[in-house]
Amino acid sequence: MVEMVVKMQPVRKVVIIGLGLIGGSLGLAWKRVGAVEEIVGVDNNVKVCRRAEQLGAVHFATTEISKAVKDAQVIILAVPVEKMIGLAKLIVRHMPENCIVSDVGSTKSGLVKSLNQIFARKGVYIGGHPMAGSEVAGIEGADPYLFENAAYILTPDQEETLAFKTINYLVGNLGAKKMVMSPLEHDKIVAAVSHLPHVVAAALVNTVGEVEKEWARTLMLAAGGFRDTTRIASGSPDLWQGICITNKEHLISVIDLLQNNLALFKNSLLNDGHDKIEDFFVRARDTRENIPAKRRGFLPQVFDLVVIVPDEPGVIGSLAQLLGQQDINIADIEILRVREGEGGTIRLGVQSDEAMDKAKVLLEKAGYSVRKL
């Protein structure tokens, strides 16, 4: 269930341990809206600490965990899942009584059980997982809007506590949409909608890589569909091996389902089963239509226009200015195709059917070729 965030005073001090993409983005988001009075970052890389300060992701960064956590109100563990238990054992020796601890780990069942036991004697642990990411890893990829309208899953033992309300407040101030579920439900679901897609994307790239060995121009012909399908394969190999290992039981289960689907499709091909092949794609199309919203899970409905534009400087700015003058807000934008020196195709998303129709008329009057998606 998605709920509105509880109104509270800013949190006095949050310590973010791990200043990568997620940790850095958390700091940027909370600083931007003033949700936290003091954000302290911790990372074992001094250069990353200094860069986080330069980017404004934290007020101060250090490599000394004991110094950072000694008076923390909230501690966020933003390190790989396999490192969290060892880190927790160190933190608990130095953190104050009644401190609230959360994490951003992509798997929860084993982690929640272990961290609850470690932190129970001095504070409260509430498991968390923001369903957001980027191909740009590390602090350089940090983005204050990374969590905007993304699902942020929490796995608390109890919801009616001050600790939960505090974490709920912080999540709401990221622009994220909170969901509460059990660790087991979380791990089963993310195995299917997050972990399996990464495995499939990597397998697809590896398969095409094998074809490339025989037909050297294969990758040259990898067009937009292939790039879009395999974009997530650019994620950190080290991070993803840890995620897959810590959720292997549920991941293996959905891999079995995928293999069954591929086997059925292969059998239909072998037997020239035209109807079954069509049904395979029909079921996929219909299931995909049931995904809430067109982009990320909770993003409000977006109405799309495709605009053909010339390849010239400032063309995107011109589109934005033209629509902005008529109070039409661009909610989403994507460059679909570009032919250098000639032109390209841009997808514009607006927030209502009325705005879409109005934008289409304006753009066509300005000489652009426009169609609705």
C-alpha positions as CSV (number, residue, x, y, z in Angstrom):
1,M,0.0,0.0,0.0
2,V,1.2,3.5,-0.8
3,E,0.7,6.2,1.8
4,M,1.3,9.9,2.3
5,V,4.4,10.8,4.3
6,V,4.0,11.9,7.9
7,K,4.8,15.6,8.5
8,M,7.7,16.0,10.9
9,Q,10.4,18.4,11.9
10,P,13.7,17.9,10.0
11,V,15.8,15.0,11.2
12,R,18.7,16.3,13.3
13,K,21.5,14.1,11.9
14,V,21.6,11.4,9.2
15,V,24.8,9.4,8.6
16,I,25.0,7.7,5.1
17,I,27.6,5.0,5.0
18,G,28.6,4.3,1.4
19,L,28.8,7.3,-0.9
20,G,28.1,5.6,-4.2
21,L,25.1,6.3,-6.6
22,I,22.4,5.5,-4.0
23,G,24.1,7.0,-1.0
24,G,25.1,10.2,-2.8
25,S,21.6,10.5,-4.3
26,L,20.0,10.2,-0.9
27,G,22.2,13.0,0.5
28,L,21.5,15.3,-2.5
29,A,17.7,14.7,-2.3
30,W,17.5,15.3,1.5
31,K,19.7,18.4,1.3
32,R,17.6,19.8,-1.6
33,V,14.4,19.8,0.4
34,G,15.9,20.5,3.8
35,A,14.6,17.2,5.3
36,V,17.8,16.8,7.4
37,E,19.7,19.3,9.4
38,E,23.1,17.6,9.1
39,I,24.1,14.9,6.6
40,V,27.4,13.1,7.3
41,G,28.8,10.8,4.7
42,V,31.2,7.9,5.3
43,D,33.3,6.1,2.7
44,N,36.6,4.3,2.8
45,N,37.8,6.3,-0.2
46,V,39.1,9.8,0.7
47,K,38.6,11.0,-2.8
48,V,35.0,9.9,-2.8
49,C,34.5,11.8,0.5
50,R,35.9,15.0,-0.9
51,R,33.9,14.6,-4.1
52,A,30.6,14.1,-2.2
53,E,31.3,17.3,-0.3
54,Q,32.0,19.2,-3.6
55,L,28.8,17.9,-5.1
56,G,26.8,18.9,-2.1
57,A,25.6,15.4,-1.3
58,V,26.7,15.7,2.4
59,H,27.7,18.5,4.7
60,F,30.7,16.6,5.8
61,A,32.4,13.3,4.8
62,T,34.9,11.1,6.6
63,T,36.5,7.7,6.5
64,E,36.1,7.3,10.3
65,I,32.9,5.4,11.0
66,S,33.2,5.7,14.8
67,K,33.5,9.5,14.6
68,A,30.5,9.8,12.2
69,V,27.9,7.7,14.0
70,K,28.6,8.6,17.6
71,D,25.7,11.1,17.8
72,A,23.6,10.0,14.8
73,Q,19.8,10.0,14.9
74,V,19.5,7.9,11.7
75,I,22.1,5.7,10.0
76,I,21.7,4.5,6.4
77,L,23.7,1.6,5.2
78,A,24.3,2.2,1.5
79,V,26.9,-0.5,0.8
80,P,26.7,-3.8,-1.1
81,V,24.5,-6.4,0.7
82,E,27.3,-8.8,1.4
83,K,29.2,-6.1,3.3
84,M,26.3,-5.0,5.6
85,I,26.5,-7.6,8.4
86,G,30.2,-7.0,9.0
87,L,29.6,-3.2,8.8
88,A,26.7,-3.5,11.3
89,K,28.9,-5.3,13.9
90,L,31.3,-2.4,13.7
91,I,28.6,0.4,13.8
92,V,26.7,-1.0,16.8
93,R,29.8,-0.6,19.0
94,H,29.9,3.2,18.4
95,M,26.3,4.4,17.7
96,P,24.2,6.0,20.4
97,E,21.2,4.4,22.2
98,N,17.9,4.5,20.4
99,C,19.5,5.2,17.0
100,I,17.5,4.3,13.9
101,V,19.2,2.2,11.3
102,S,18.0,1.4,7.8
103,D,19.6,0.1,4.6
104,V,19.2,0.2,0.8
105,G,19.9,-3.5,0.1
106,S,18.4,-5.2,-2.8
107,T,17.7,-8.4,-0.9
108,K,16.0,-8.6,2.5
109,S,15.2,-12.0,4.0
110,G,18.5,-13.0,5.4
111,L,19.7,-9.4,5.9
112,V,16.7,-8.3,7.9
113,K,17.0,-11.2,10.3
114,S,20.7,-10.6,10.9
115,L,20.5,-6.8,11.2
116,N,17.5,-7.0,13.6
117,Q,19.6,-9.2,15.9
118,I,22.7,-7.0,15.7
119,F,20.9,-3.6,16.3
120,A,18.2,-4.7,18.7
121,R,20.2,-4.1,21.9
122,K,21.0,-0.4,21.0
123,G,18.6,0.8,18.4
124,V,15.9,0.0,15.9
125,Y,16.5,-1.4,12.4
126,I,14.1,-1.0,9.5
127,G,14.9,-2.7,6.2
128,G,14.6,-0.6,3.1
129,H,15.1,-0.9,-0.7
130,P,14.7,2.0,-3.1
131,M,13.8,0.6,-6.6
132,A,15.9,3.1,-8.5
133,G,19.2,3.1,-10.2
134,S,21.3,4.4,-13.1
135,E,23.9,3.1,-15.6
136,V,26.3,5.7,-14.1
137,A,27.8,4.2,-11.0
138,G,29.4,5.8,-8.1
139,I,29.2,9.3,-6.6
140,E,29.4,10.8,-10.1
141,G,26.1,9.3,-11.0
142,A,24.4,10.8,-7.9
143,D,21.1,12.6,-8.7
144,P,18.7,14.4,-6.3
145,Y,15.8,13.2,-8.4
146,L,16.8,9.6,-8.7
147,F,14.0,8.4,-6.4
148,E,11.3,10.7,-7.7
149,N,8.1,8.6,-8.1
150,A,10.1,5.4,-7.6
151,A,8.9,2.6,-5.3
152,Y,10.8,2.5,-2.0
153,I,10.1,-0.7,-0.1
154,L,10.2,-0.9,3.7
155,T,10.2,-4.1,5.7
156,P,9.5,-3.1,9.4
157,D,8.5,-5.3,12.2
158,Q,6.0,-2.7,13.3
159,E,4.6,0.4,11.6
160,E,3.3,2.3,14.6
161,T,6.6,3.4,16.0
162,L,8.5,6.7,16.0
163,A,11.4,5.0,14.2
164,F,9.1,3.9,11.3
165,K,7.5,7.4,11.1
166,T,11.0,8.9,10.9
167,I,12.1,6.6,8.0
168,N,8.7,7.2,6.4
169,Y,9.3,10.9,6.6
170,L,12.7,10.5,5.0
171,V,11.4,8.3,2.2
172,G,8.6,10.8,1.5
173,N,11.1,13.6,1.2
174,L,12.9,11.8,-1.6
175,G,9.8,12.0,-3.7
176,A,9.5,8.2,-3.5
177,K,6.4,6.1,-2.9
178,K,6.6,3.9,0.1
179,M,5.5,0.3,0.1
180,V,5.5,-2.0,3.1
181,M,5.9,-5.7,2.7
182,S,7.5,-8.7,4.3
183,P,11.1,-9.5,3.5
184,L,10.0,-12.8,1.9
185,E,7.4,-11.1,-0.4
186,H,10.0,-8.5,-1.3
187,D,12.7,-11.0,-2.3
188,K,10.2,-13.1,-4.4
189,I,9.0,-10.1,-6.3
190,V,12.3,-8.4,-6.9
191,A,13.8,-11.7,-8.1
192,A,11.2,-11.5,-11.0
193,V,11.0,-7.8,-11.8
194,S,14.6,-6.6,-11.0
195,H,17.1,-9.4,-10.6
196,L,15.9,-11.6,-13.5
197,P,15.9,-8.8,-16.0
198,H,19.6,-8.0,-15.2
199,V,20.4,-11.7,-15.8
200,V,18.5,-11.8,-19.0
201,A,20.0,-8.6,-20.3
202,A,23.5,-9.9,-19.6
203,A,22.7,-13.3,-21.2
204,L,21.4,-11.5,-24.3
205,V,24.5,-9.4,-24.6
206,N,26.7,-12.5,-24.1
207,T,24.7,-14.4,-26.7
208,V,25.1,-11.6,-29.3
209,G,28.8,-11.5,-28.3
210,E,29.1,-15.1,-29.4
211,V,27.4,-14.4,-32.7
212,E,29.8,-11.5,-33.1
213,K,32.7,-13.9,-33.1
214,E,31.4,-15.5,-36.3
215,W,29.8,-12.4,-37.9
216,A,32.0,-9.5,-37.1
217,R,29.5,-6.8,-37.9
218,T,26.8,-8.1,-35.6
219,L,27.2,-5.4,-32.9
220,M,27.2,-2.7,-35.6
221,L,23.6,-3.6,-36.4
222,A,22.5,-3.5,-32.7
223,A,19.8,-0.9,-33.0
224,G,17.7,1.0,-30.5
225,G,15.6,-2.0,-29.5
226,F,18.7,-4.1,-28.6
227,R,20.3,-1.2,-26.7
228,D,17.1,-0.5,-24.8
229,T,16.6,-4.1,-23.9
230,T,20.2,-4.6,-22.7
231,R,20.8,-1.2,-21.1
232,I,20.8,-2.6,-17.6
233,A,23.6,-5.0,-18.5
234,S,25.9,-2.0,-18.0
235,G,25.4,-2.2,-14.2
236,S,28.3,-3.0,-11.8
237,P,29.3,-6.7,-12.1
238,D,30.5,-6.7,-8.6
239,L,27.3,-5.3,-7.2
240,W,25.1,-7.7,-9.2
241,Q,27.0,-10.9,-8.3
242,G,26.4,-10.1,-4.7
243,I,22.7,-9.4,-5.3
244,C,22.2,-12.6,-7.2
245,I,24.0,-14.8,-4.7
246,T,22.0,-13.4,-1.7
247,N,18.7,-14.0,-3.5
248,K,19.6,-17.2,-5.3
249,E,16.7,-19.3,-4.2
250,H,14.1,-17.0,-5.6
251,L,16.1,-16.1,-8.6
252,I,16.6,-19.7,-9.6
253,S,12.8,-20.2,-9.3
254,V,12.0,-17.4,-11.8
255,I,14.9,-18.6,-14.1
256,D,13.1,-21.9,-14.2
257,L,9.9,-20.1,-15.2
258,L,11.8,-18.2,-17.9
259,Q,13.3,-21.4,-19.3
260,N,9.9,-23.0,-19.4
261,N,8.6,-20.1,-21.5
262,L,11.6,-20.2,-23.8
263,A,11.2,-24.0,-24.2
264,L,7.5,-23.6,-25.1
265,F,8.3,-20.9,-27.7
266,K,11.2,-23.0,-29.1
267,N,8.8,-26.0,-29.4
268,S,6.3,-23.8,-31.2
269,L,9.0,-22.8,-33.7
270,L,10.1,-26.4,-34.3
271,N,6.5,-27.4,-35.0
272,D,5.5,-24.3,-37.0
273,G,2.9,-23.5,-34.5
274,H,1.7,-20.2,-35.9
275,D,-1.1,-19.8,-33.4
276,K,1.0,-20.6,-30.4
277,I,3.7,-18.2,-31.5
278,E,1.2,-15.4,-31.9
279,D,-0.4,-16.3,-28.6
280,F,3.1,-16.0,-26.9
281,F,3.4,-12.4,-28.1
282,V,-0.2,-11.6,-27.4
283,R,0.1,-12.7,-23.8
284,A,3.2,-10.7,-23.4
285,R,1.7,-7.6,-24.8
286,D,-1.5,-7.9,-22.7
287,T,0.5,-8.5,-19.5
288,R,2.7,-5.6,-20.2
289,E,-0.4,-3.4,-20.6
290,N,-1.2,-4.1,-17.0
291,I,2.0,-2.5,-15.7
292,P,0.8,0.6,-13.7
293,A,1.8,3.7,-15.7
294,K,4.2,3.8,-18.6
295,R,7.5,4.4,-16.9
296,R,8.5,3.6,-13.3
297,G,6.0,1.8,-11.2
298,F,4.2,4.7,-9.5
299,L,4.8,7.4,-12.0
300,P,1.6,9.3,-12.9
301,Q,0.1,8.7,-16.4
302,V,2.2,10.3,-19.1
303,F,0.7,11.1,-22.6
304,D,3.3,10.8,-25.3
305,L,4.0,12.7,-28.5
306,V,6.7,11.7,-31.1
307,V,8.2,14.8,-32.8
308,I,10.5,14.8,-35.8
309,V,13.1,17.6,-35.4
310,P,16.1,18.9,-37.4
311,D,19.6,18.2,-36.2
312,E,20.5,21.7,-35.0
313,P,21.7,23.3,-31.8
314,G,19.0,24.3,-29.3
315,V,16.2,22.3,-30.9
316,I,15.2,20.7,-27.6
317,G,15.2,24.0,-25.8
318,S,13.0,25.5,-28.6
319,L,10.4,22.7,-28.1
320,A,10.4,23.3,-24.3
321,Q,10.1,27.1,-24.7
322,L,7.3,26.7,-27.2
323,L,5.3,24.5,-24.9
324,G,6.2,26.3,-21.8
325,Q,4.8,29.6,-23.1
326,Q,1.5,27.9,-23.3
327,D,1.8,26.4,-19.8
328,I,2.4,22.9,-21.1
329,N,4.8,21.0,-18.8
330,I,7.1,18.4,-20.3
331,A,6.9,15.5,-17.8
332,D,9.2,13.2,-19.7
333,I,11.5,13.4,-22.7
334,E,13.6,10.9,-24.6
335,I,15.7,11.1,-27.8
336,L,14.6,8.0,-29.8
337,R,16.7,8.3,-33.0
338,V,19.2,10.7,-34.5
339,R,20.8,10.9,-37.9
340,E,23.7,13.3,-37.7
341,G,23.3,16.3,-40.0
342,E,19.7,15.6,-40.8
343,G,17.5,15.2,-37.8
344,G,15.9,12.9,-35.3
345,T,12.9,11.8,-33.4
346,I,12.1,12.9,-29.8
347,R,9.4,11.5,-27.5
348,L,7.7,14.2,-25.3
349,G,5.5,13.2,-22.4
350,V,2.9,15.5,-21.0
351,Q,0.6,15.1,-18.1
352,S,-2.9,15.0,-19.6
353,D,-4.8,14.1,-22.7
354,E,-5.8,17.8,-23.1
355,A,-2.2,18.9,-22.9
356,M,-1.2,16.3,-25.5
357,D,-3.8,17.6,-28.0
358,K,-2.8,21.2,-27.3
359,A,0.9,20.5,-27.7
360,K,0.3,18.6,-31.0
361,V,-1.5,21.6,-32.5
362,L,1.2,24.1,-31.3
363,L,4.1,21.9,-32.6
364,E,2.4,21.3,-36.0
365,K,1.8,25.1,-36.4
366,A,5.5,25.6,-35.7
367,G,6.3,23.3,-38.6
368,Y,7.1,20.0,-36.7
369,S,5.9,16.6,-37.8
370,V,4.0,15.2,-34.7
371,R,2.1,12.0,-33.9
372,K,0.5,10.6,-30.8
373,L,1.8,7.4,-29.3
